[in-house]
């Protein structure tokens, strides 16, 4: 089913919207959540994401349902990590959380619409090489480790770290333009 059809189900308050969303995006969202919060909390975060979407649509009408769910789930996972920070220490995830805050602090996200932010990020990514843009997204959005990214691109981990540092520096300069 197409995203716009699923959104129409939400607008009609038809519970099939959640089932269709689960069928289309469930495996992707579960994989994303497991990267952030681990196996035991992933299912709960994904279920909470469906509930948040149900409560937000309407009045919201997302054009890209995959990105909409990913944003909701990312925020839920970050909230879970913050809450459990005293109990669970996963340095990689906490490091990525800090990187995400540096790239897009909540104070900035609250002042722009999702479309404006998407346009801004897409414009910035076009200033990077395709590989550097992919590396930045894999690290900051999908929380892949430097080692995972290095293996994917047949690079040394140090080269991935250098790419990430340069991309974040370029983003800071781009923000000031």
Secondary structure, 3 states (H helix, E strand, C coil): CCHHHHHHHHHCCCCHHHHHHHHHHHHHHHHHHHHHHCHHHHHHHHHHHHHHHHHHCCCCCCCCHHHHHHHHHHHHHHHHHHHHCCCCCCHHHHHHHHHHHHHCCHHHHCCCCHHHHHHHHHHHHCCCCHHHHHHHHHHHCCCCCHHHHHHHCCCCHHHHHHHHHHHHHHHHHHHCC
